[in-house]
Amino acid sequence: MMNIDVHVREVGLRDGLQMTSTFMPTADKLAWIAAEFAAGVREIEVTSFVPPRLIPQFGDAEEVVRGAMALPGLNVVALIPNLKGAERGFALGVPKLDYVVSVSRTHNLRNVRREREASMEDFARIVAARDAAGLKGRVTLASGLSTALGCSYEGRIAVDEVRRCAAELAAMGADEIMIADTLGYATPTQVREVFKAVLAETGSIPVAAHFHDTRGTGLANVAAALDCGIRHFDASLGGLGGCPHAPGASGNIVMEDLVFLLEGMGLKTGVDLTRLLAVREIPARALGAGALSGALARAGLPTGFVPA
């Protein structure tokens, strides 16, 4: 396999679909996963183990996971809201589970109905449960810090709050830490400040970035994170996404635009842009073409463009 300079993770099937009232048929979800995998994306967050009564879109979580795990070489990720969700993931053999805590205390209460400290303690229980089941080394536990760069309830979040949360998660046994600009508040200067503070606490633990483009700064923030040494980024096909408990949060950065930026900078992603653009047809059929955005899809690849 070719060397990869920057790893991109598709989150549209979870972060994107959680915001849509239209149920995307399971067959279409699996077709999307297969097509994006064929385009070169090697890590996809395919679903969430939240109760279907809360988000009916994920009522087919087990079926989607099983279908995705049938693709050799795909790193399948599922979101877990709590220990019960983690146990569902353990039972299915999901190789990577993603647990999210909001740095903003108000957002954490709105999102999962408990204090931030209680969420942190739950992550420690999840790590202990995984290890007790003999799954350490087989199941990766990633922990995301949402609203790390701003909150619609609390405004700017102190850098020291983000740093301390990241340090606690690292000490609890997180295998990866993801820093999220859930509201798209951040600017490159703020990104550099926050990521440098987090990296000082996490040692060899990989740190990923999750940016939204609510205010048009998403790709500029990617460039700033690259300057800090970040080499793992979340994005969503067609910019699908948002947060139901974060007023004003629009979609994630567009996967196609992210890959174009990185490849144009000479950074190999392993993704074929032409094939990736074609994948858009699948969610467009299920959700409507108007649900998708993206500058590259609108303008096309530049004449003579040579990927890394």
Secondary structure in CASP SS format (residue, H / E / C, confidence):
PFRMAT SS
TARGET T0000
AUTHOR 0000-0000-0000
METHOD secondary structure of the structure
MODEL  1
M C 1.00
M C 1.00
N C 1.00
I C 1.00
D C 1.00
V C 1.00
H E 1.00
V E 1.00
R E 1.00
E E 1.00
V C 1.00
G H 1.00
L H 1.00
R H 1.00
D H 1.00
G H 1.00
L H 1.00
Q H 1.00
M H 1.00
T C 1.00
S C 1.00
T C 1.00
F C 1.00
M C 1.00
P C 1.00
T H 1.00
A H 1.00
D H 1.00
K H 1.00
L H 1.00
A H 1.00
W H 1.00
I H 1.00
A H 1.00
A H 1.00
E H 1.00
F H 1.00
A H 1.00
A C 1.00
G C 1.00
V C 1.00
R C 1.00
E E 1.00
I E 1.00
E E 1.00
V E 1.00
T E 1.00
S E 1.00
F C 1.00
V C 1.00
P C 1.00
P C 1.00
R C 1.00
L C 1.00
I C 1.00
P H 1.00
Q H 1.00
F H 1.00
G C 1.00
D C 1.00
A H 1.00
E H 1.00
E H 1.00
V H 1.00
V H 1.00
R H 1.00
G H 1.00
A H 1.00
M H 1.00
A C 1.00
L C 1.00
P C 1.00
G C 1.00
L C 1.00
N E 1.00
V E 1.00
V E 1.00
A E 1.00
L E 1.00
I E 1.00
P C 1.00
N C 1.00
L H 1.00
K H 1.00
G H 1.00
A H 1.00
E H 1.00
R H 1.00
G H 1.00
F H 1.00
A H 1.00
L H 1.00
G C 1.00
V C 1.00
P C 1.00
K E 1.00
L E 1.00
D E 1.00
Y E 1.00
V E 1.00
V E 1.00
S E 1.00
V C 1.00
S C 1.00
R H 1.00
T H 1.00
H H 1.00
N H 1.00
L H 1.00
R H 1.00
N H 1.00
V H 1.00
R C 1.00
R C 1.00
E C 1.00
R H 1.00
E H 1.00
A H 1.00
S H 1.00
M H 1.00
E H 1.00
D H 1.00
F H 1.00
A H 1.00
R H 1.00
I H 1.00
V H 1.00
A H 1.00
A H 1.00
R H 1.00
D H 1.00
A H 1.00
A C 1.00
G C 1.00
L C 1.00
K C 1.00
G C 1.00
R C 1.00
V C 1.00
T E 1.00
L E 1.00
A E 1.00
S E 1.00
G E 1.00
L E 1.00
S E 1.00
T C 1.00
A C 1.00
L C 1.00
G C 1.00
C E 1.00
S C 1.00
Y C 1.00
E C 1.00
G E 1.00
R C 1.00
I C 1.00
A C 1.00
V H 1.00
D H 1.00
E H 1.00
V H 1.00
R H 1.00
R H 1.00
C H 1.00
A H 1.00
A H 1.00
E H 1.00
L H 1.00
A H 1.00
A H 1.00
M H 1.00
G C 1.00
A C 1.00
D C 1.00
E E 1.00
I E 1.00
M E 1.00
I E 1.00
A E 1.00
D E 1.00
T C 1.00
L C 1.00
G C 1.00
Y C 1.00
A C 1.00
T C 1.00
P H 1.00
T H 1.00
Q H 1.00
V H 1.00
R H 1.00
E H 1.00
V H 1.00
F H 1.00
K H 1.00
A H 1.00
V H 1.00
L H 1.00
A H 1.00
E H 1.00
T H 1.00
G C 1.00
S C 1.00
I C 1.00
P C 1.00
V E 1.00
A E 1.00
A E 1.00
H E 1.00
F E 1.00
H E 1.00
D C 1.00
T C 1.00
R C 1.00
G C 1.00
T C 1.00
G H 1.00
L H 1.00
A H 1.00
N H 1.00
V H 1.00
A H 1.00
A H 1.00
A H 1.00
L H 1.00
D H 1.00
C H 1.00
G C 1.00
I C 1.00
R C 1.00
H E 1.00
F E 1.00
D E 1.00
A E 1.00
S E 1.00
L H 1.00
G H 1.00
G H 1.00
L C 1.00
G C 1.00
G C 1.00
C C 1.00
P C 1.00
H C 1.00
A C 1.00
P C 1.00
G C 1.00
A C 1.00
S C 1.00
G C 1.00
N E 1.00
I C 1.00
V E 1.00
M H 1.00
E H 1.00
D H 1.00
L H 1.00
V H 1.00
F H 1.00
L H 1.00
L H 1.00
E H 1.00
G H 1.00
M C 1.00
G C 1.00
L C 1.00
K C 1.00
T C 1.00
G C 1.00
V C 1.00
D C 1.00
L H 1.00
T H 1.00
R H 1.00
L H 1.00
L H 1.00
A H 1.00
V H 1.00
R C 1.00
E H 1.00
I H 1.00
P H 1.00
A H 1.00
R H 1.00
A H 1.00
L H 1.00
G C 1.00
A H 1.00
G H 1.00
A H 1.00
L C 1.00
S C 1.00
G C 1.00
A H 1.00
L H 1.00
A H 1.00
R H 1.00
A H 1.00
G C 1.00
L C 1.00
P C 1.00
T C 1.00
G C 1.00
F C 1.00
V C 1.00
P C 1.00
A C 1.00
END
